[in-house]
Amino acid sequence: MTMPIGPTEDFDDALAPDAGSELLPCSATQERFWFLDRMDPGNLALNIAFRWNVSGKFSAAAFEAAFKGVIARHEILRTRYLLKDGRPVQQIMPSAPFHLSEIDIRNTPQAEQEDRIDAIAMENARMPFDLAQPGLLRATLIRLSNDRALLAITVHHICFDGWSIGVLGREVGQLAAAFQKGVTADLPELPLQYGDYALWQREYAESAPFAAELAPWHDRLRDAPYFELEPDFPRSLQRSPACALVTTELPPAFGERLRAAARARSMSPFGYGAAVLSALLSRLTGAPEVLFGSQVAGRSEVDLEPLIGVFIDNVILRFDTAQNRTMALHLDHVRETLQDTLTGHPVPFNKLVEIANPPRDPSRTPLISINFILQQVFMETARYGDFELSSSPSQAPGAIYDLNFVLIGRASGWRMTLEHSTDLFDRKTAQDLLAAWLAAFQFAFDGEDRLLSDLPLIPIGPQARAETARRLDNLEAVLTAHRGVSAAAAVRYRGDDGSERLHAFVAPDRDAPPMPLEALPRALAEHLDQAAGSPDRPDGISVLLDLPRDRNGNIARHRLPLPEAAAATTYAPTPAAPAPSPMAAAADIEARLAAIWSDLLGLDNISPSANFFDLGGHSLLTVRMLVMIEREFGRRLSLATIYHVPTLRALAQHLASISDKSEPEEKADPAEDRLWRVQPLIEAGEGIPLIAINNAQMVFELARGMSVPRPVLSVRMFEKHRGAKLTPRPFQEIATECIEAIRSAQPHGPYALFGICVHGNLAIEVARQLQAAGEEVAAVILKDVWEPAYAASLDDSRSAAILGRLHFLKTRLRLVLAGEQSLSAFLGTFRLVRKTGLLTAGVKLGLIERVRNTDMDQEQEEFVNYLTDARNVHRPDPYDGTVLHFVTRETPTRPPFDPEMGWARLVTGRLVTQALPQLYVGRRAKQGIDEAARRIEDLLSAAEDAGAKPGTASAQGQGQNNVT
């Protein structure tokens, strides 16, 4: 059956107004944000994420009531956004859903709490919003101690701006304090609502005064350049919101000096900061003029100040930056330019784009590549009854601009931050830019009579890399000139103490006169001492059998095994590199292993640096490879080995290293063939073992994300070459066979089972049968698993079926665009495409291997279909145990769909449904692993603390359901 999935933005036109108010126009800024979301649904760059410290006496109930009170008070927080006559409109709803999530990390060591907070807050910030539904605000209370907590809050930009943070903070504080005292908060009645402002703005946009405001912008934007810094990496065709930040804390004295310098020039601190940044950007690029963006509050009327909403407008700041001008003259020029630009009502950004009419480029933000913010923190520290609220630094979940220079003043000092698009700039470049920005302030403070051309020029980005490539090419050339070296690579990196280090890697020349490999680093050190040209001396030299290379044969520097803490002047092979065996034997192993890969994957000419999983390998093929390796080399490897050394050469090196040992890693024993189903992934560790039904790669990554090692197993369900047949039989029988395999590895409980999709259904049935046999099951962990009867019931609903197919299409398309699913598999999911015969023709022409609807190999796909058919007619009995269910955006959860996917009716024990944006291990990325691993570890640790230890028994479920 086709699993149902939820509504897409294409249905906005069909949504009925139902119980909401009349449709109101959106403001200009709302229209822009709606459009950005439409272009990239769930665009994380539009999520405003911020954090508040809470100290004193407080309760989660009080804060939840306070947030609900603010939502009831401000119509904008109860608004949804629809499409009418080709234009977005807003509709105020009577209510909006809100639930304050609460996470307790009081038992987490204080040294680890900061990382835990960041992970929780970022997971919360990276969850997308659906603009067609009210409820665009969410919050999580993270308890740190009995009297300390942190509130992590995320709001969509379409209903919120920076000023709104202060409004929300004051009102939440007053309402929560009143709730705790049992009284009514004395909040003044709001003079307006955001809808009133949107109506006024629409009328103003059609007036003569507004037309007069537009006139000067034609001159300001005439022939305006698209100013940007040269990125580290080429731009992709479509812009991504992926971002990171670098930051430095500055003392209060910095703010005092900034204010004094600005007063001396009759400027605001913002104007002074804009002058410094424009001088720096001009110096870095040599450009005669600089253009960047900033934002104005847009609350010119007193009545707008107490409102929550999005009032900000972008402004474009364009400055002449002649290098023969003094800093003093430049400051005067900036002051005059800002006075001219910021006078009068701000003009909506979409109007500025219309005026400039720049070439449209989906990889760039229109008009603005670089943004600048300088302001005091929005959320002031204040006491409300028995508790205090204060602002805490946070990180944006997504980037709108290539670079965002942010300077925020707090009572404790100033925080200088550079947010950067990670698609364009690496962290080192961002750090260099941040250092240069701070140096530019110092330059201006120390003497305004100097020329802009006197500003010290720090090599940044491409300039720095060019110089480094020249401090590195010379070293590599000298190393390669040694007769014992076939290839060399040198890399710079930062050590644990923050200092810059230089490390060299060499591959020995197989045709050179024999030399003990352990002697090569010392010989190369002496060779460097005698070389002409004085190349930089590396802190260490490592010997690898060969250097990792990309598919074009170039050295893949990012895959070189950097030492964790290289000591200065250490010339020895790094522990990260396996000790190589004789080269002839290693080359032979690599060639034989390549033949195995070619047979399994159907590929020729496999590169030594190729990754098994990038070439299409998966769990089932991994097991087959292990069998073939055992036959070929007489060595039995664990499944975990393949995940640790997934490239052809790394695996060959590993086989070569254990081939020289007196004892093999595992001796092949034909008598143990019955254990083929059970593959140990992690054998070390303590506690309840985690057993995956298939899905070895996912559970392996989850286990690696846990703070304490625990045993992990994977149960394989089908191998055609072992004579297994896909004979139709009840789902219960398949589960019973799975139990036999599990008990061969772990005879008694407590058991912890993990399964995804149909394998999750199997995990539940296995747990039920184990429990009926008197065994203890500590937990069943699921990901996106439909309860069969509930899923079947959705087929009877025409609207659910349509919405499900649309969500399915959207999810698959996202995978295709991310390179995680082939186009042929995507097209194969559509019955109409298959009926055209297009895919069959592609097979005959040799363009595709076969007609398929997944990227699994044919045997694996056949087995999953077989298992799915048995699951669809299975009607499970109730299960009285603990179930942790991760539900991601792959699954529709909004009405008419059940967010618990039908399990609340069947799980009579404890059901915890945990929403995650994504839980995924793909060829190119992993998502959600750390948060899911922590939740699984917390669950199993709690079971162990309650007495659930291997070989013991304890009570099952506690009869409660939670959705978080």
Secondary structure in CASP SS format (residue, H / E / C, confidence):
PFRMAT SS
TARGET T0000
AUTHOR 0000-0000-0000
METHOD secondary structure of the structure
MODEL  1
M C 1.00
T C 1.00
M C 1.00
P C 1.00
I C 1.00
G C 1.00
P C 1.00
T C 1.00
E H 1.00
D H 1.00
F H 1.00
D H 1.00
D H 1.00
A H 1.00
L C 1.00
A C 1.00
P C 1.00
D C 1.00
A C 1.00
G C 1.00
S C 1.00
E C 1.00
L E 1.00
L E 1.00
P E 1.00
C C 1.00
S C 1.00
A H 1.00
T H 1.00
Q H 1.00
E H 1.00
R H 1.00
F H 1.00
W H 1.00
F H 1.00
L H 1.00
D H 1.00
R H 1.00
M H 1.00
D C 1.00
P C 1.00
G C 1.00
N C 1.00
L H 1.00
A H 1.00
L H 1.00
N E 1.00
I E 1.00
A E 1.00
F E 1.00
R E 1.00
W E 1.00
N E 1.00
V E 1.00
S E 1.00
G E 1.00
K C 1.00
F C 1.00
S C 1.00
A H 1.00
A H 1.00
A H 1.00
F H 1.00
E H 1.00
A H 1.00
A H 1.00
F H 1.00
K H 1.00
G H 1.00
V H 1.00
I H 1.00
A H 1.00
R H 1.00
H C 1.00
E H 1.00
I H 1.00
L H 1.00
R H 1.00
T E 1.00
R E 1.00
Y E 1.00
L E 1.00
L E 1.00
K E 1.00
D C 1.00
G C 1.00
R E 1.00
P E 1.00
V E 1.00
Q E 1.00
Q E 1.00
I E 1.00
M C 1.00
P C 1.00
S C 1.00
A C 1.00
P C 1.00
F C 1.00
H C 1.00
L C 1.00
S E 1.00
E E 1.00
I E 1.00
D E 1.00
I C 1.00
R C 1.00
N C 1.00
T C 1.00
P C 1.00
Q H 1.00
A H 1.00
E H 1.00
Q H 1.00
E H 1.00
D H 1.00
R H 1.00
I H 1.00
D H 1.00
A H 1.00
I H 1.00
A H 1.00
M H 1.00
E H 1.00
N H 1.00
A H 1.00
R C 1.00
M C 1.00
P C 1.00
F C 1.00
D C 1.00
L C 1.00
A C 1.00
Q C 1.00
P C 1.00
G C 1.00
L C 1.00
L E 1.00
R E 1.00
A E 1.00
T E 1.00
L E 1.00
I E 1.00
R E 1.00
L E 1.00
S E 1.00
N C 1.00
D C 1.00
R E 1.00
A E 1.00
L E 1.00
L E 1.00
A E 1.00
I E 1.00
T E 1.00
V E 1.00
H E 1.00
H H 1.00
I H 1.00
C H 1.00
F C 1.00
D C 1.00
G H 1.00
W H 1.00
S H 1.00
I H 1.00
G H 1.00
V H 1.00
L H 1.00
G H 1.00
R H 1.00
E H 1.00
V H 1.00
G H 1.00
Q H 1.00
L H 1.00
A H 1.00
A H 1.00
A H 1.00
F H 1.00
Q H 1.00
K H 1.00
G C 1.00
V C 1.00
T C 1.00
A C 1.00
D C 1.00
L C 1.00
P C 1.00
E C 1.00
L C 1.00
P C 1.00
L C 1.00
Q C 1.00
Y H 1.00
G H 1.00
D H 1.00
Y H 1.00
A H 1.00
L H 1.00
W H 1.00
Q H 1.00
R H 1.00
E H 1.00
Y H 1.00
A C 1.00
E C 1.00
S C 1.00
A H 1.00
P H 1.00
F H 1.00
A H 1.00
A H 1.00
E H 1.00
L H 1.00
A H 1.00
P H 1.00
W H 1.00
H H 1.00
D H 1.00
R H 1.00
L C 1.00
R C 1.00
D C 1.00
A C 1.00
P C 1.00
Y C 1.00
F C 1.00
E C 1.00
L C 1.00
E C 1.00
P C 1.00
D C 1.00
F C 1.00
P C 1.00
R C 1.00
S C 1.00
L C 1.00
Q C 1.00
R C 1.00
S C 1.00
P C 1.00
A C 1.00
C E 1.00
A E 1.00
L E 1.00
V E 1.00
T E 1.00
T E 1.00
E E 1.00
L E 1.00
P C 1.00
P H 1.00
A H 1.00
F H 1.00
G H 1.00
E H 1.00
R H 1.00
L H 1.00
R H 1.00
A H 1.00
A H 1.00
A H 1.00
R H 1.00
A H 1.00
R C 1.00
S C 1.00
M C 1.00
S C 1.00
P H 1.00
F H 1.00
G H 1.00
Y H 1.00
G H 1.00
A H 1.00
A H 1.00
V H 1.00
L H 1.00
S H 1.00
A H 1.00
L H 1.00
L H 1.00
S H 1.00
R H 1.00
L H 1.00
T H 1.00
G C 1.00
A C 1.00
P C 1.00
E E 1.00
V E 1.00
L E 1.00
F E 1.00
G E 1.00
S E 1.00
Q E 1.00
V E 1.00
A C 1.00
G C 1.00
R C 1.00
S C 1.00
E C 1.00
V H 1.00
D H 1.00
L H 1.00
E C 1.00
P C 1.00
L C 1.00
I C 1.00
G C 1.00
V C 1.00
F C 1.00
I C 1.00
D E 1.00
N E 1.00
V E 1.00
I E 1.00
L E 1.00
R E 1.00
F E 1.00
D E 1.00
T C 1.00
A C 1.00
Q C 1.00
N C 1.00
R C 1.00
T E 1.00
M H 1.00
A H 1.00
L H 1.00
H H 1.00
L H 1.00
D H 1.00
H H 1.00
V H 1.00
R H 1.00
E H 1.00
T H 1.00
L H 1.00
Q H 1.00
D H 1.00
T H 1.00
L C 1.00
T C 1.00
G C 1.00
H C 1.00
P C 1.00
V C 1.00
P C 1.00
F H 1.00
N H 1.00
K H 1.00
L H 1.00
V H 1.00
E H 1.00
I H 1.00
A H 1.00
N C 1.00
P C 1.00
P C 1.00
R C 1.00
D C 1.00
P C 1.00
S C 1.00
R C 1.00
T C 1.00
P C 1.00
L C 1.00
I C 1.00
S C 1.00
I E 1.00
N E 1.00
F E 1.00
I E 1.00
L E 1.00
Q E 1.00
Q E 1.00
V C 1.00
F C 1.00
M C 1.00
E C 1.00
T C 1.00
A E 1.00
R E 1.00
Y E 1.00
G C 1.00
D C 1.00
F E 1.00
E E 1.00
L E 1.00
S E 1.00
S E 1.00
S E 1.00
P C 1.00
S C 1.00
Q C 1.00
A C 1.00
P C 1.00
G C 1.00
A C 1.00
I C 1.00
Y C 1.00
D C 1.00
L E 1.00
N E 1.00
F E 1.00
V E 1.00
L E 1.00
I E 1.00
G E 1.00
R E 1.00
A C 1.00
S C 1.00
G E 1.00
W E 1.00
R E 1.00
M E 1.00
T E 1.00
L E 1.00
E E 1.00
H E 1.00
S E 1.00
T C 1.00
D C 1.00
L C 1.00
F C 1.00
D C 1.00
R H 1.00
K H 1.00
T H 1.00
A H 1.00
Q H 1.00
D H 1.00
L H 1.00
L H 1.00
A H 1.00
A H 1.00
W H 1.00
L H 1.00
A H 1.00
A H 1.00
F H 1.00
Q H 1.00
F H 1.00
A H 1.00
F H 1.00
D H 1.00
G C 1.00
E C 1.00
D C 1.00
R C 1.00
L E 1.00
L H 1.00
S H 1.00
D H 1.00
L C 1.00
P C 1.00
L C 1.00
I C 1.00
P C 1.00
I C 1.00
G C 1.00
P H 1.00
Q H 1.00
A H 1.00
R H 1.00
A H 1.00
E H 1.00
T H 1.00
A H 1.00
R H 1.00
R H 1.00
L H 1.00
D H 1.00
N H 1.00
L H 1.00
E H 1.00
A H 1.00
V H 1.00
L H 1.00
T H 1.00
A C 1.00
H C 1.00
R C 1.00
G C 1.00
V E 1.00
S E 1.00
A E 1.00
A E 1.00
A E 1.00
A E 1.00
V E 1.00
R E 1.00
Y E 1.00
R E 1.00
G C 1.00
D C 1.00
D C 1.00
G C 1.00
S C 1.00
E E 1.00
R E 1.00
L E 1.00
H E 1.00
A E 1.00
F E 1.00
V E 1.00
A E 1.00
P E 1.00
D C 1.00
R C 1.00
D C 1.00
A C 1.00
P C 1.00
P C 1.00
M C 1.00
P C 1.00
L H 1.00
E H 1.00
A H 1.00
L H 1.00
P H 1.00
R H 1.00
A H 1.00
L H 1.00
A H 1.00
E H 1.00
H H 1.00
L H 1.00
D H 1.00
Q H 1.00
A C 1.00
A C 1.00
G C 1.00
S C 1.00
P C 1.00
D C 1.00
R C 1.00
P C 1.00
D C 1.00
G E 1.00
I E 1.00
S E 1.00
V E 1.00
L C 1.00
L C 1.00
D C 1.00
L C 1.00
P C 1.00
R E 1.00
D C 1.00
R C 1.00
N C 1.00
G C 1.00
N C 1.00
I E 1.00
A C 1.00
R H 1.00
H H 1.00
R H 1.00
L C 1.00
P C 1.00
L C 1.00
P C 1.00
E C 1.00
A C 1.00
A C 1.00
A C 1.00
A C 1.00
T C 1.00
T E 1.00
Y C 1.00
A C 1.00
P C 1.00
T C 1.00
P C 1.00
A C 1.00
A C 1.00
P C 1.00
A C 1.00
P C 1.00
S C 1.00
P C 1.00
M H 1.00
A H 1.00
A H 1.00
A H 1.00
A H 1.00
D H 1.00
I H 1.00
E H 1.00
A H 1.00
R H 1.00
L H 1.00
A H 1.00
A H 1.00
I H 1.00
W H 1.00
S H 1.00
D H 1.00
L H 1.00
L H 1.00
G C 1.00
L C 1.00
D C 1.00
N C 1.00
I C 1.00
S C 1.00
P C 1.00
S C 1.00
A C 1.00
N E 1.00
F C 1.00
F C 1.00
D C 1.00
L C 1.00
G C 1.00
G C 1.00
H C 1.00
S H 1.00
L H 1.00
L H 1.00
T H 1.00
V H 1.00
R H 1.00
M H 1.00
L H 1.00
V H 1.00
M H 1.00
I H 1.00
E H 1.00
R H 1.00
E H 1.00
F H 1.00
G C 1.00
R C 1.00
R C 1.00
L C 1.00
S C 1.00
L H 1.00
A H 1.00
T H 1.00
I H 1.00
Y H 1.00
H H 1.00
V C 1.00
P C 1.00
T E 1.00
L H 1.00
R H 1.00
A H 1.00
L H 1.00
A H 1.00
Q H 1.00
H H 1.00
L H 1.00
A H 1.00
S H 1.00
I H 1.00
S H 1.00
D C 1.00
K C 1.00
S C 1.00
E C 1.00
P C 1.00
E C 1.00
E C 1.00
K C 1.00
A C 1.00
D C 1.00
P H 1.00
A H 1.00
E H 1.00
D H 1.00
R H 1.00
L H 1.00
W H 1.00
R H 1.00
V E 1.00
Q E 1.00
P E 1.00
L E 1.00
I E 1.00
E C 1.00
A C 1.00
G C 1.00
E C 1.00
G C 1.00
I C 1.00
P C 1.00
L E 1.00
I E 1.00
A E 1.00
I E 1.00
N C 1.00
N C 1.00
A H 1.00
Q H 1.00
M H 1.00
V H 1.00
F H 1.00
E H 1.00
L H 1.00
A H 1.00
R H 1.00
G C 1.00
M C 1.00
S C 1.00
V C 1.00
P C 1.00
R C 1.00
P C 1.00
V E 1.00
L E 1.00
S E 1.00
V E 1.00
R C 1.00
M C 1.00
F C 1.00
E C 1.00
K H 1.00
H H 1.00
R H 1.00
G C 1.00
A C 1.00
K C 1.00
L C 1.00
T C 1.00
P C 1.00
R C 1.00
P C 1.00
F H 1.00
Q H 1.00
E H 1.00
I H 1.00
A H 1.00
T H 1.00
E H 1.00
C H 1.00
I H 1.00
E H 1.00
A H 1.00
I H 1.00
R H 1.00
S H 1.00
A H 1.00
Q C 1.00
P C 1.00
H C 1.00
G C 1.00
P C 1.00
Y E 1.00
A E 1.00
L E 1.00
F E 1.00
G E 1.00
I E 1.00
C C 1.00
V H 1.00
H H 1.00
G H 1.00
N H 1.00
L H 1.00
A H 1.00
I H 1.00
E H 1.00
V H 1.00
A H 1.00
R H 1.00
Q H 1.00
L H 1.00
Q H 1.00
A H 1.00
A C 1.00
G C 1.00
E C 1.00
E C 1.00
V E 1.00
A E 1.00
A E 1.00
V E 1.00
I E 1.00
L E 1.00
K E 1.00
D C 1.00
V C 1.00
W C 1.00
E C 1.00
P H 1.00
A H 1.00
Y H 1.00
A H 1.00
A H 1.00
S H 1.00
L H 1.00
D C 1.00
D C 1.00
S C 1.00
R H 1.00
S H 1.00
A H 1.00
A H 1.00
I H 1.00
L H 1.00
G H 1.00
R H 1.00
L H 1.00
H H 1.00
F H 1.00
L H 1.00
K H 1.00
T H 1.00
R H 1.00
L H 1.00
R H 1.00
L H 1.00
V H 1.00
L H 1.00
A C 1.00
G C 1.00
E C 1.00
Q C 1.00
S C 1.00
L H 1.00
S H 1.00
A H 1.00
F H 1.00
L H 1.00
G H 1.00
T C 1.00
F C 1.00
R H 1.00
L H 1.00
V H 1.00
R H 1.00
K H 1.00
T C 1.00
G C 1.00
L H 1.00
L H 1.00
T H 1.00
A H 1.00
G H 1.00
V H 1.00
K H 1.00
L C 1.00
G C 1.00
L C 1.00
I C 1.00
E C 1.00
R C 1.00
V C 1.00
R C 1.00
N C 1.00
T C 1.00
D C 1.00
M C 1.00
D C 1.00
Q H 1.00
E H 1.00
Q H 1.00
E H 1.00
E H 1.00
F H 1.00
V H 1.00
N H 1.00
Y H 1.00
L H 1.00
T H 1.00
D H 1.00
A H 1.00
R H 1.00
N H 1.00
V C 1.00
H C 1.00
R C 1.00
P C 1.00
D C 1.00
P C 1.00
Y E 1.00
D C 1.00
G C 1.00
T E 1.00
V E 1.00
L E 1.00
H E 1.00
F E 1.00
V E 1.00
T C 1.00
R C 1.00
E C 1.00
T C 1.00
P C 1.00
T C 1.00
R C 1.00
P C 1.00
P C 1.00
F C 1.00
D C 1.00
P C 1.00
E C 1.00
M C 1.00
G C 1.00
W H 1.00
A H 1.00
R H 1.00
L C 1.00
V E 1.00
T C 1.00
G C 1.00
R E 1.00
L E 1.00
V E 1.00
T E 1.00
Q E 1.00
A E 1.00
L C 1.00
P C 1.00
Q C 1.00
L C 1.00
Y E 1.00
V E 1.00
G C 1.00
R C 1.00
R C 1.00
A C 1.00
K E 1.00
Q E 1.00
G C 1.00
I H 1.00
D H 1.00
E H 1.00
A H 1.00
A H 1.00
R H 1.00
R H 1.00
I H 1.00
E H 1.00
D H 1.00
L H 1.00
L H 1.00
S H 1.00
A H 1.00
A H 1.00
E H 1.00
D H 1.00
A C 1.00
G C 1.00
A C 1.00
K C 1.00
P C 1.00
G C 1.00
T C 1.00
A C 1.00
S C 1.00
A C 1.00
Q C 1.00
G C 1.00
Q C 1.00
G C 1.00
Q C 1.00
N E 1.00
N E 1.00
V E 1.00
T C 1.00
END
